[in-house]
Amino acid sequence: MNCCGEPKDGPNATNNQRPQHAGPVVNQPIYHPGLEKPQYFQQPNISPLPVAHTNAFPQNGLQQSYQQPGSYQQAGWSHSPSPPPLNEFGGMNAASATLLQSNTPTFTGSTYNGSNFSVANGFSSMNQPLVRPPSAHSPHMSLSTPGMTTSPSPLGQPNATIQDEGKMSISIDFGTTFSGVAYGSSRIAGGQVQQILHWPGSFETFRKIPTCLLYDEHGRVLAWGLEAKNANPMPGTTRCEWFKLFLEPHALRDESSIDPRLPAIPPGKRAIDLIIDFLSCLWEYAKDQITREIGVVADLNSADVWLTVPAAWDAKGCDIMREAAITAGLVQSSRAGDNTWRDRLRIITEPEAAAVHCAQLTDLHHLKPSQNFIVCDAGGGTVDLAVYKIIGQMANLEIAEMCARSGANCGSLFLDLRFRELVKTLLADHPAHLDPPSLAYFMHSFSETDKLNYTGIHDDENMFHFTCFNVEDPHDPSVGLFNGQLSIPGNLLRREVFDPVVNEVLQLIEGQIARVDQPIHALLLVGGFAGSEYLKQRVHDQFGSRIRVIARPPDADTATLRGAAAYGLARRPLVSSVIAPRSYLMKVKLPADQEDWLKRPAYIKNNDAGVPICENSRRPGIARLQYLVSKGAILRKGQRLTTKFCKFSQSAQDSSFVATLYTSDTEKIMRYTDEGETNELCKWTVELSSLPTFRQNASMPQMQGFYTEFELGLELDSAEVRGILLYNNQEWGRVTFDFLS
């Protein structure tokens, strides 16, 4: 797959064609005589990236490097009276040159994506280490002052200082149905991960508690967790559950796609309000409980907090989650001058955290270096999958993602919802059993007993009995009502409840395996849904002949939670590289080339300067696409993809550069916007007034305006996207992302 370009024509064509390259991304006015750009412009030098692990990970481990043949250089500016290539805000893609796929890759030396690699120690930077910018997640964030800013490193950065020794790492697995908290420090319990097991509302121990809130009629929290879940219905109260699913990408883009079976959010509340309320309750209790358990006053205000999110979430959902967590107080300034406190909140995908935990269970999977394993994190709301390769020695664990991760809303909650629909269908003529308390009683009985113990075909001839909340309704053997119980045949449960959900999980696993052209040596089932005997049996039946080890850890339901805490304790990047789960691109106005005249002649119109531009003026929004990173590209943790831009300013007050960032989930490389679906993700806002080149140009008397060249860096971490303004390869400020509603 290329980073930009388009697919070849024909049924057997592949999408590995090199794209045409345009000039720097420009925010462009009409022609002004005498105002020309320099004659020559060079693309920035960025280490090449392979796009397929087939080449990046040979059978003897990752001991070679990928180097893209050739170099890419931008043509000089024309002597014509027209200004530089007309872009609304897009053009030359420096990052795309680093992500091009070739059928004839060249392996040289012992580097990978610009870093040294050794089997024992993993990656180390050849040049200056990549530095994470200051947090760009505050909705009111503005540009920092000029100069290089000191900031934390990307996920699990290896350069832990002496001050980090003994620092607390706390993980929160905020789940659709259940949530938990784990913590650890090198000075506590020998550096082993600990879990909070004691919770309000019970004298028993629980590894996780229900993600549940109880509100009064004024929108105040009456109870949370176990107490909210177990509270009896009371007038004027509202129980809220499953609200995490409102941050699913399709739900954020289109409210009509929200599952109608989800409980309504209370009036005057938003999904983020519920998340803030729950995280606030969870965090305040967790801080007190951790202090009680370790017996000393812990410095929790300076702790790193790791928050897990589903693999399928996009940057917008992660940004909302980050905003909610910061508002809930999970991280805060710990001292005067603590300007990077927001960066102590780390977002990590659920399969990545689970993989870190599972990779260390050598007695379970018996994996060796250079072998691959797939993690199926089947939780309450979502099922997330990712494939990883073990790099180096197990004693110095390091893993690398092998293909774009995937996920879907097909967790165990959807068994509950399908069971409720079945009960409503069976008892349609018995409304006494269809009121909310009765349906909740049926669902609770199913969820607590038969959901995980059900074994499938072996139970086809068995009857499953569920006690009715209202036992005074008369018998009706035709629908299974006997003596105050509802009896449902096992084969009916399998057909209507289990198979539709389990089949979707199996399709996700098949999809992940199909993306990797190397053997899978182990499949590890984690998450609460992994406790389903029927799911485990179906996975064995379908994949047992292809995958040697299919296993479920004894602590499968907390693998994500414990893995996130372990990642924080490691103080180094346990996951060395990730795969871009989607493409990031921009719509641009570019001078028409030969391919545009051939394929989209109707789109080409002359601008005011007489330059033929490829843009459909009759259908706004139809234009050329510029890829910043393509789906499936290998990204080293903390790697920065840079793109050169150019903005025209009428005056010194015209200092803001604004553009729209789009995403695409398709693996096909598109040249035009009418070739496939793109989704608006966010608007970039870059303030250039502090940039030396802008200030120099603005101070000169130029009646017709001036151009400012600048460079933006894009960082894609486990789940988040960050933007940095660069000047002379130094961080000069931050890009504010305004995520679109």
C-alpha positions in Angstrom: 0.0 0.0 0.0 1.2 3.5 -0.9 0.9 6.6 1.2 -0.5 8.5 -1.7 -1.4 7.8 -5.2 -4.2 5.6 -6.5 -4.9 2.0 -7.4 -4.0 0.6 -10.8 -6.8 -0.1 -13.2 -7.7 -3.7 -13.9 -8.9 -6.7 -12.0 -5.4 -7.9 -11.0 -3.9 -4.6 -10.2 -2.3 -3.9 -6.9 -2.2 -0.6 -5.0 1.6 -0.1 -5.0 1.9 2.6 -7.6 4.0 5.5 -6.8 2.1 8.8 -6.5 2.7 12.1 -8.1 4.2 14.6 -5.6 3.1 18.1 -5.2 4.6 21.2 -3.7 4.4 22.3 -0.1 1.0 22.5 1.5 -0.2 26.0 0.8 -2.9 28.3 2.1 -3.1 30.3 -1.2 -4.6 33.6 -2.4 -5.0 34.7 -6.0 -2.1 35.9 -8.1 -0.1 39.0 -7.0 2.4 40.2 -9.5 6.0 40.2 -8.4 5.4 37.8 -5.5 7.1 34.5 -6.4 8.4 31.6 -4.4 12.0 30.4 -4.5 13.1 28.3 -7.4 13.7 25.1 -5.6 12.2 23.2 -2.7 13.4 20.0 -1.2 11.4 17.4 0.6 12.4 16.9 4.2 14.6 13.9 5.0 12.8 11.3 7.0 13.7 7.7 7.5 11.8 5.4 5.2 9.1 3.1 6.6 8.2 -0.3 5.3 4.5 -1.1 5.0 4.5 -4.8 5.3 6.0 -6.9 8.2 6.9 -9.5 5.6 10.0 -7.5 4.8 10.5 -5.9 8.2 10.6 -9.1 10.2 12.5 -11.8 8.5 12.4 -15.4 9.9 15.5 -14.9 11.9 14.1 -12.0 13.8 14.3 -8.2 13.1 18.0 -8.0 12.3 17.9 -6.2 8.9 16.5 -2.8 8.0 14.3 -1.5 5.3 15.5 1.3 3.1 13.3 2.7 0.4 15.2 2.9 -2.9 15.6 6.3 -4.5 15.0 9.7 -3.1 12.1 12.2 -3.6 12.7 15.8 -4.5 10.2 18.5 -5.1 10.4 20.3 -8.4 11.4 23.9 -8.4 8.8 26.7 -8.5 7.9 28.0 -11.9 9.0 31.3 -13.4 5.5 31.9 -14.5 3.6 34.9 -13.0 1.3 32.6 -11.1 2.0 31.9 -7.4 3.1 28.5 -6.1 0.9 25.5 -6.7 -2.6 26.4 -5.5 -3.6 24.5 -2.4 -6.4 25.5 0.0 -4.3 23.9 2.7 -2.6 20.8 1.2 0.1 19.9 -1.1 3.5 18.4 -0.7 3.5 15.4 1.6 6.9 14.8 3.1 5.6 12.0 5.2 4.2 10.2 2.2 7.7 9.8 0.8 8.6 7.8 3.8 5.7 5.5 3.7 5.7 4.3 0.1 5.5 0.6 -0.5 7.7 -0.9 -3.1 7.8 -4.4 -4.6 11.6 -4.2 -4.6 12.7 -3.2 -1.2 16.4 -3.0 -0.4 17.8 -4.2 2.9 21.0 -2.6 4.1 22.9 -2.3 7.3 21.4 -3.0 10.6 18.9 -0.1 11.0 15.2 0.0 11.0 13.2 3.2 10.4 16.3 5.3 11.3 17.1 3.4 14.5 19.7 0.9 15.5 18.3 -2.5 16.4 19.8 -5.3 18.4 18.1 -8.5 19.4 19.0 -8.0 23.0 18.2 -4.3 23.4 15.6 -3.6 20.7 15.6 -0.1 19.1 17.9 2.8 19.9 17.9 6.1 18.1 20.7 6.7 15.5 20.2 10.5 15.7 18.8 12.7 18.3 16.1 11.0 20.3 12.5 11.8 19.4 11.0 14.0 22.0 7.3 14.2 22.7 5.8 17.6 22.5 3.9 19.2 25.4 0.4 18.0 25.7 -1.9 19.3 23.0 -5.1 18.0 24.5 -6.4 20.9 26.4 -9.4 22.3 24.5 -8.0 25.8 25.2 -4.4 25.1 24.5 -2.4 27.8 22.8 1.1 27.9 21.4 4.0 27.6 23.7 6.7 30.2 23.8 9.5 29.9 21.2 12.3 27.5 21.9 12.7 23.8 22.5 10.4 22.6 25.2 11.2 19.8 27.6 8.5 17.2 27.7 7.9 13.5 28.5 8.8 10.9 26.0 6.3 8.7 24.2 4.7 5.6 25.7 7.1 3.7 27.9 10.2 5.9 27.0 13.4 4.1 27.9 15.2 7.2 29.3 13.8 6.9 32.8 15.6 9.1 35.2 16.7 8.5 38.7 13.8 10.5 39.9 11.5 7.9 38.2 12.8 5.2 40.4 9.9 4.1 42.7 7.4 6.3 40.8 3.9 5.0 41.0 2.2 3.6 37.9 -1.6 3.3 38.1 -3.8 1.7 35.4 -7.5 2.1 35.0 -9.4 -0.3 32.8 -12.6 1.7 32.2 -14.8 -1.0 30.6 -18.3 -1.0 29.1 -19.7 -3.3 31.8 -16.9 -3.6 34.4 -13.9 -1.4 35.5 -10.9 -2.0 37.6 -7.8 -0.3 39.0 -4.2 -1.7 39.4 -1.0 -0.1 40.5 2.6 -0.8 41.1 6.0 0.7 42.0 9.5 -0.7 42.1 9.4 -0.1 45.9 6.1 -1.9 46.5 5.8 -5.7 46.6 9.0 -6.3 44.7 7.7 -4.3 41.7 4.7 -6.6 41.2 1.4 -5.3 39.9 -1.2 -5.0 42.6 -5.0 -4.8 42.2 -7.7 -3.1 44.2 -10.0 -5.9 45.4 -12.1 -4.2 48.1 -14.9 -2.0 46.9 -17.7 0.0 48.5 -21.0 -2.0 48.8 -19.6 -5.4 49.6 -17.4 -7.3 52.1 -16.3 -9.7 49.4 -13.4 -9.1 47.1 -13.9 -8.2 43.4 -11.2 -7.8 40.7 -13.6 -5.5 38.9 -16.8 -3.6 39.7 -19.8 -2.7 37.5 -19.4 0.5 35.4 -22.6 1.9 36.8 -24.0 5.1 38.2 -27.2 6.0 40.0 -28.4 9.6 39.7 -31.2 11.4 41.6 -33.8 13.5 39.8 -31.4 16.6 40.0 -28.6 14.8 38.2 -26.5 14.2 41.4 -24.6 10.9 41.9 -26.3 8.8 44.6 -24.1 5.7 44.1 -21.6 4.1 41.8 -20.1 0.7 41.1 -21.5 -2.2 43.2 -23.8 0.0 45.2 -25.4 1.5 42.1 -25.8 -1.8 40.4 -27.4 -3.5 43.4 -29.6 -0.6 44.4 -33.4 -1.3 44.3 -35.4 0.8 41.9 -36.5 4.0 43.5 -38.7 6.8 42.3 -36.8 9.7 40.8 -33.6 7.8 40.3 -31.9 6.8 37.1 -29.4 4.0 36.7 -26.8 4.5 33.9 -24.8 1.7 32.3 -22.9 1.0 29.1 -22.3 4.7 28.4 -18.8 4.0 27.2 -20.3 2.8 23.9 -21.4 6.4 23.1 -17.7 7.1 22.3 -17.6 4.5 19.5 -16.5 6.1 16.3 -19.7 5.6 14.3 -21.7 6.9 17.3 -19.6 10.1 17.4 -19.9 10.7 13.7 -23.6 10.0 13.5 -26.0 9.9 16.4 -28.5 7.9 14.4 -26.0 5.0 14.4 -26.1 4.7 18.2 -27.5 1.3 19.2 -31.2 2.0 20.2 -30.9 -0.8 22.8 -28.6 1.3 24.9 -30.1 3.1 27.9 -30.9 6.7 27.3 -28.6 9.3 28.9 -30.4 11.3 31.6 -31.7 14.8 30.6 -29.2 17.5 30.8 -26.3 15.0 30.7 -23.8 14.0 28.0 -21.9 10.8 27.6 -18.7 12.6 28.7 -20.5 13.8 31.9 -21.3 10.3 32.9 -17.7 9.2 32.2 -16.4 12.1 34.3 -18.7 11.3 37.2 -17.7 7.6 37.2 -14.0 8.2 36.9 -14.2 10.8 39.6 -15.8 8.4 42.0 -13.4 5.6 41.0 -10.3 7.7 41.3 -11.1 9.3 44.7 -11.8 5.8 46.2 -8.7 4.3 44.5 -6.4 7.0 45.9 -7.6 6.3 49.5 -7.5 2.5 49.0 -4.0 2.5 47.6 -2.8 4.6 50.5 -4.5 2.2 52.9 -3.0 -0.9 51.2 0.6 0.3 51.0 0.6 1.7 54.5 2.2 5.0 53.6 1.0 8.3 52.1 1.6 7.7 48.4 2.6 10.5 46.0 -0.3 9.8 43.7 -0.4 13.3 42.3 2.9 12.6 40.5 1.9 9.1 39.4 1.7 8.0 35.8 -1.9 7.0 35.0 -2.6 4.5 32.2 -6.1 4.5 30.8 -7.1 1.8 28.3 -9.4 2.3 25.3 -10.8 -0.1 22.6 -8.7 -0.7 19.5 -11.5 0.5 17.2 -11.6 4.0 18.8 -10.3 6.9 16.7 -8.4 9.9 17.9 -11.6 11.8 18.6 -12.9 9.2 21.1 -9.5 9.1 22.7 -9.4 12.9 23.0 -12.9 12.9 24.7 -11.6 10.2 27.0 -8.5 12.2 27.9 -10.6 15.4 28.5 -12.9 13.4 30.8 -10.0 11.8 32.7 -8.3 15.2 33.3 -11.6 16.8 34.4 -12.1 13.9 36.8 -8.7 14.7 38.4 -6.8 11.6 37.4 -3.7 13.8 36.8 -3.0 17.2 38.1 -0.1 19.6 38.7 2.0 18.2 41.6 4.2 21.2 42.2 5.0 24.7 41.1 6.3 24.8 37.5 4.9 21.4 36.7 3.9 22.3 33.1 3.8 18.8 31.7 1.4 17.2 34.2 -1.1 16.4 31.5 1.4 14.1 29.9 1.3 11.8 32.9 -2.0 10.5 31.6 -1.2 7.8 29.0 -3.8 6.3 26.7 -3.1 2.8 25.6 -5.2 0.4 23.5 -6.8 -2.6 25.2 -5.1 -5.3 23.0 -1.7 -3.6 23.4 -2.0 -3.7 27.2 -3.3 -7.2 27.2 -0.4 -8.3 24.9 2.2 -6.9 27.3 0.6 -9.0 30.1 0.2 -12.2 28.0 3.7 -12.1 26.4 5.2 -12.6 29.8 3.1 -15.8 30.5 5.7 -18.1 28.9 4.4 -21.1 30.8 1.1 -20.6 29.1 2.0 -20.0 25.4 5.6 -21.3 25.2 6.5 -18.7 22.6 10.0 -18.0 21.4 11.6 -14.9 19.9 10.5 -14.2 16.3 7.2 -16.0 16.8 3.8 -14.4 16.4 0.7 -14.4 18.6 -2.8 -12.9 18.4 -4.6 -11.3 21.3 -8.3 -11.5 21.3 -9.5 -9.2 24.0 -13.2 -10.1 24.3 -14.8 -7.7 26.9 -18.2 -6.6 27.9 -18.8 -4.1 25.1 -16.1 -4.5 22.5 -13.9 -7.3 21.1 -10.4 -6.0 20.1 -7.8 -8.0 18.2 -4.1 -7.4 17.4 -1.2 -9.6 16.2 2.3 -9.2 17.7 5.7 -10.6 17.1 8.1 -11.3 20.0 11.4 -9.5 19.4 14.6 -10.3 21.2 14.9 -12.4 24.3 12.0 -13.1 26.6 14.0 -11.8 29.6 14.1 -8.4 27.9 10.6 -8.4 26.5 9.8 -6.4 23.4 7.0 -7.0 21.0 6.0 -5.4 17.7 2.5 -5.1 16.1 2.2 -7.0 12.9 -0.9 -5.6 11.2 -3.6 -3.0 11.7 -5.6 -3.9 14.8 -9.3 -4.3 14.6 -12.4 -4.4 16.9 -16.1 -4.3 16.9 -19.1 -4.0 19.3 -19.7 -7.7 19.9 -18.8 -8.2 23.5 -20.8 -10.2 26.1 -23.2 -7.3 26.6 -24.7 -8.0 23.3 -25.5 -11.5 24.5 -27.5 -9.9 27.2 -29.3 -7.6 24.8 -30.2 -10.4 22.4 -31.4 -12.4 25.4 -33.7 -9.5 26.4 -35.0 -9.3 22.8 -35.7 -13.1 22.9 -37.6 -12.8 26.2 -39.7 -9.9 24.9 -40.6 -12.0 21.8 -41.5 -15.1 23.8 -43.6 -13.1 26.3 -45.2 -10.6 23.9 -48.6 -11.8 25.1 -47.6 -11.6 28.8 -46.9 -7.9 29.5 -46.7 -8.5 33.2 -43.1 -9.8 32.5 -42.1 -7.0 30.2 -41.8 -4.1 32.6 -38.2 -2.8 33.3 -37.8 -4.6 36.7 -38.9 -7.9 35.2 -36.7 -7.7 32.2 -33.7 -6.6 34.4 -34.4 -9.6 36.6 -34.3 -12.0 33.6 -31.1 -10.4 32.3 -29.4 -10.6 35.7 -30.2 -14.3 36.0 -28.9 -15.0 32.5 -25.7 -12.9 32.9 -24.8 -14.4 36.3 -25.3 -18.0 35.5 -25.8 -19.3 32.0 -24.0 -16.8 29.9 -20.5 -18.0 30.6 -21.4 -21.6 31.4 -23.3 -22.3 28.2 -21.5 -24.9 26.0 -23.4 -24.8 22.7 -24.5 -27.9 20.8 -24.1 -30.0 23.9 -26.8 -28.0 25.6 -29.2 -28.1 22.6 -31.5 -30.6 24.3 -31.3 -28.9 27.7 -33.9 -26.5 29.1 -32.7 -23.3 30.8 -34.9 -22.0 33.5 -35.2 -18.3 34.6 -37.2 -17.3 37.6 -39.8 -14.6 36.8 -39.9 -11.4 38.8 -43.7 -11.5 38.7 -44.7 -15.0 39.7 -48.4 -14.4 39.7 -48.8 -14.6 35.9 -50.7 -17.7 34.8 -49.0 -20.7 33.2 -48.5 -20.7 29.4 -46.6 -23.8 28.3 -46.7 -22.6 24.7 -44.1 -19.9 25.5 -42.3 -21.8 28.3 -44.0 -20.3 31.4 -44.1 -23.0 34.1 -44.7 -22.4 37.8 -43.2 -18.9 37.9 -40.3 -19.8 35.6 -39.5 -19.1 32.0 -38.0 -22.2 30.3 -36.0 -21.7 27.1 -34.6 -24.6 25.0 -30.8 -24.6 24.6 -31.0 -24.8 20.8 -33.1 -21.6 20.8 -30.6 -19.8 23.0 -27.8 -20.9 20.7 -29.5 -19.8 17.5 -31.0 -16.5 18.7 -28.5 -15.3 21.4 -25.1 -16.9 21.2 -24.3 -17.7 17.5 -24.9 -14.2 16.1 -22.4 -12.7 18.5 -19.9 -15.5 18.6 -19.8 -15.7 14.8 -18.9 -12.0 14.7 -16.0 -12.6 17.0 -14.8 -15.5 14.8 -15.0 -13.3 11.7 -12.8 -10.7 13.5 -10.2 -13.3 14.2 -10.3 -14.6 10.7 -9.8 -11.1 9.4 -6.7 -10.5 11.6 -5.1 -13.8 10.5 -5.7 -13.0 6.8 -3.8 -9.7 7.2 -0.6 -11.5 8.3 1.3 -13.6 5.8 3.3 -15.4 8.5 2.3 -18.3 10.8 0.4 -17.5 14.0 1.9 -19.6 16.9 -0.5 -18.8 19.6 -4.0 -17.3 20.1 -4.7 -15.9 23.6 -8.2 -15.2 24.8 -8.5 -12.4 27.4 -11.3 -10.2 28.8 -14.5 -11.1 30.6 -16.2 -12.6 27.5 -13.2 -15.0 27.2 -14.7 -16.8 30.2 -17.4 -18.1 27.9 -17.0 -21.8 27.4 -18.9 -21.7 24.2 -16.7 -18.9 22.7 -13.6 -20.8 23.7 -14.9 -24.1 22.2 -15.9 -22.4 18.9 -12.4 -20.7 18.7 -10.8 -24.1 19.2 -13.0 -25.8 16.6 -12.3 -23.2 13.9 -8.6 -22.4 14.5 -7.2 -25.4 16.4 -5.8 -26.9 13.2 -4.0 -23.7 12.2 -2.7 -22.4 15.5 -0.7 -24.6 17.8 -1.6 -22.9 21.1 -5.0 -21.5 21.9 -5.1 -20.5 25.6 -7.0 -18.5 28.2 -4.9 -17.1 31.1 -6.3 -17.7 34.5 -6.6 -14.0 35.0 -8.0 -13.4 31.6 -10.6 -10.8 32.8 -7.8 -8.5 34.2 -5.1 -9.0 31.5 -5.7 -5.6 30.1 -5.6 -3.9 33.5 -2.5 -5.7 34.7 -0.7 -5.2 31.3 -1.2 -1.4 31.3 0.3 -1.2 34.8 3.2 -3.4 33.8 3.8 -1.2 30.8 4.1 1.8 33.1 6.5 0.0 35.5 8.8 -1.1 32.7 9.8 2.5 32.0 10.7 1.5 28.4 8.8 0.8 25.2 7.7 -2.8 25.5 5.8 -2.4 22.2 8.5 -1.1 19.8 6.3 -0.4 16.8 2.6 -0.1 15.9 0.6 -0.3 12.7 -1.4 2.7 11.6 -5.0 1.5 12.0 -6.4 4.0 9.5 -5.2 6.5 7.0 -4.8 10.2 7.8 -5.1 12.5 4.9 -6.1 16.0 3.7 -8.2 17.3 0.8 -6.0 19.6 -1.4 -6.2 21.8 -4.4 -3.3 20.9 -6.7 -2.3 22.0 -10.2 -3.7 19.4 -12.7 -1.2 16.9 -14.1 -1.5 14.4 -16.9 -3.3 11.8 -14.8 -5.9 14.3 -13.7 -6.5 15.3 -17.4 -6.9 11.6 -18.2 -9.1 10.6 -15.3 -11.0 13.7 -14.1 -11.0 16.3 -16.8 -14.4 17.6 -15.7 -12.8 18.6 -12.3 -10.2 20.9 -13.9 -10.8 24.6 -13.8 -8.4 27.5 -14.2 -8.0 29.7 -11.1 -7.8 33.5 -11.1 -4.1 33.2 -12.0 -4.8 31.0 -15.0 -3.4 27.8 -13.4 -5.4 24.6 -14.1 -6.5 23.3 -10.7 -7.9 19.8 -10.0 -11.0 20.5 -8.0 -14.7 19.9 -8.8 -16.2 23.4 -8.5 -19.7 22.1 -9.1 -19.5 19.7 -6.2 -17.7 21.4 -3.3 -15.5 18.9 -1.3 -14.6 16.8 -4.3 -10.9 17.2 -4.8 -7.5 15.5 -4.7 -6.3 13.7 -1.6 -3.0 14.0 0.1 -1.9 11.2 2.4 0.0 12.0 5.6 0.1 8.4 6.7 -1.5 5.3 5.1 -3.4 2.5 6.8 -1.0 -0.3 7.5 2.2 1.8 7.7 4.7 0.7 10.4 5.3 3.4 12.9 8.1 3.2 15.4 6.9 4.3 18.8 7.4 8.1 19.1 8.2 8.4 15.4 7.3 11.8 13.9 6.0 12.1 10.4 6.8 15.6 9.1 5.1 17.6 6.3 6.2 21.0 4.9 3.5 23.6 4.6 3.3 27.1 3.2 0.9 29.8 4.2 0.2 33.1 2.5 -0.5 36.0 4.9 -2.0 39.3 3.9 -0.6 41.0 7.0 1.1 40.3 10.3 -2.3 39.7 11.9 -3.0 36.8 9.5 -0.9 34.3 11.5 -3.2 31.3 12.0 -3.0 28.3 9.7 -6.2 26.1 9.7 -6.8 22.9 7.9 -9.0 19.8 8.2 -7.6 16.3 8.9 -9.5 13.4 7.5 -9.3 9.6 8.1 -10.1 6.6 6.0 -10.6 3.0 7.1 -10.1 1.5 3.7 -6.8 0.0 2.7 -7.2 1.2 -0.8 -5.1 4.2 -1.7 -7.4 6.9 -3.2 -6.4 9.8 -5.4 -9.8 11.6 -5.4 -12.4 12.0 -2.7 -15.1 10.4 -4.9 -13.2 7.0 -4.8 -14.2 6.1 -1.3 -15.4 7.3 2.1 -13.4 9.8 4.2 -14.4 11.1 7.6 -13.6 14.5 9.0 -11.6 14.0 12.2 -10.5 17.4 13.4 -9.3 20.9 12.4 -5.7 21.8 12.8 -5.0 25.2 14.1 -1.4 26.4 14.1 -0.4 29.8 15.4 2.7 31.0 13.4 3.2 34.4 15.0 6.1 33.2 17.2 7.9 31.6 14.3 11.1 33.5 13.4 10.5 33.3 9.7 7.0 34.7 10.1 8.1 37.5 12.3 10.9 38.4 10.0 8.6 38.4 6.9 5.9 40.3 8.8 8.4 43.1 9.8 9.3 43.8 6.2 7.1 46.3 4.3 5.3 44.1 1.8 2.1 45.6 0.5 1.0 42.4 -1.2 1.5 39.9 1.6 4.1 37.3 2.2 4.6 33.5 2.4 5.8 31.5 5.5 7.2 28.1 5.1 6.9 25.8 8.1 6.9 22.2 9.1 4.4 20.2 11.1 5.1 16.9 12.7 2.4 14.2 13.2 2.8 11.6 15.9 0.6 8.5 16.1 0.9 6.7 19.3 -1.0 3.6 20.5 -4.3 5.4 20.3 -3.7 9.2 20.0 -2.7 11.7 17.4 -0.5 14.7 18.2 0.7 17.6 16.2 3.9 19.7 16.6 5.1 22.9 15.0 8.8 22.5 14.0 11.5 25.0 13.2 15.0 23.9 12.3 14.1 20.4 13.5 13.2 21.8 16.9 9.8 21.8 18.6 8.5 25.3 18.4 4.9 24.9 19.5 1.9 22.7 19.5 -0.9 22.1 17.1 -4.4 22.5 18.5 -6.8 19.8 17.3 -10.4 20.9 17.3 -12.3 17.6 17.0 -15.4 18.0 14.9 -18.9 17.2 16.2 
